[in-house]
Amino acid sequence: RLRLHDGKLIKDRRYHLRTYPNCFVAKELTDWLIDHKEAPDRETGIRLMQKLMDHYIIHHVCDEHSDYKDAKLLYRFRKDDGTFPLSKDVKVFMRGQSLYEKLVSVEESILKVREENSVKYQRTFLGCEMIDWLVQEGEVENRKEAVELGRVLLEHGIIQHVSSRHHFFDSDILYQFWINFRRRRRLTELLNENSSRTLSESPDSPFCLRKLNPDPGNTSFLSVQTNKEIKIVSAVRRSSITSLAGNSNPYFSTTSTLVFPPVAECNPKSVLKRPVTNEELLSPGAPYIKKTLTIVGDAVGWGFVVRGGRPCHIQAVDPGGPAAAAGMKVCQFVFSVNGMYVLHLDYQTISSLIMTGPRTLVMEVMEAIE
């Protein structure tokens, strides 16, 4: 993004008597990627930009296109228009990056190459040293707050115990920054990443699963279907988002239910009578109305299932859950989640968005006029 600003590819542009600030032309950017060896060909360049769209980094200036098109269309970095979603994960990552930059830029930094059990580790520090430094630099108010920050950084994979045996403590245990924030990354690395969304392994959205019985010893959940059949599925708790991402260490799991075992398929057939496109939903005079639902999740979720993609629809609603109480119904289409337009997303992405968001969920849905 900064290189594009420097190269004047990002600038204010005028189209149809309207000025769009800080945007770029897709076709010009694809040319730039090839010229600067960021992509070997146009097809790869398009895939890279689509990846950035999928991660909410860029978007079409009017959100009229969910795909990145190699054409004379205007796109913009969300950081340039204030729509970049600052989720908890993003905030923790940015805090970790800020601390790392501060640590490596000072003389006599506590970050050093150290050896433990005949193995050398880069970017290491002692837990008590990090806490001393955080308090001294005014990054935290006290040692307790410093420990809490260290634990959050560790749980998000930014720091780790050198042999992954301990959580973060105020002690002389050796830790390291797992991420080298100063390593120059190439965009093509995005295409080699494995998707962290283990959510897609489940036919159900994790946030829709409900407790079958209130007993603490019973970990079964049920997913309510439109045909009123009830099938048992494996337990997934909302708080297990790090386990769902597939990158948590085993000592974080307080119970075995935090992992994702095989799941029973639940009402796989769509409840929609026919497919509906975004164009059909948004066309002038379309027989659909938009409603805003505020759903306060309980200890086990929100109580609904989403399916499909572009657009997603409500597949099932637990009649005794928070979503039903807020007015959610099957066959509604998901228009936005917590203020973010999502008609162009699939249900796995929307699942992740909800799981990492606040407990109070604000959704705009579109439903057919009876």
Buried (B, 14 or more C-beta within 10 A) or exposed (E): BEEBBEEEBBEEBEBEEEEBEBBBBBBEBBBBBBEEEBBEEBEBBBBBBBBBBBEBBBBBBEEEBBEBBBEEBBBBBBEBBEBBBEBEBEEBBEBBBEBBEEBBEEEEEEBBEBEEEEEEBEBBBBBBBBBBBBBEEEBBEEBEBBBEBBBBBBBBBBBBBBEEEBBBBBEEBBBBBBBEBEEEEEBBEBEEEEEEBBBEEBBBBBBBBBBBEEEEEEBBBBBBBBEEEEBEBBBBBBEBBBBBBBEBBEEBBEEEBBBBEEBEEBBEEEBBEEEBEBEEBBEEEBEBEEBEBEBEBBEBBBBBBBBBBEBBBBBBBBEEBBBBBBBBBBBBBBBBBBEBBBBBBBBBBBBBBBBBBEEEBBBBBBBBEE
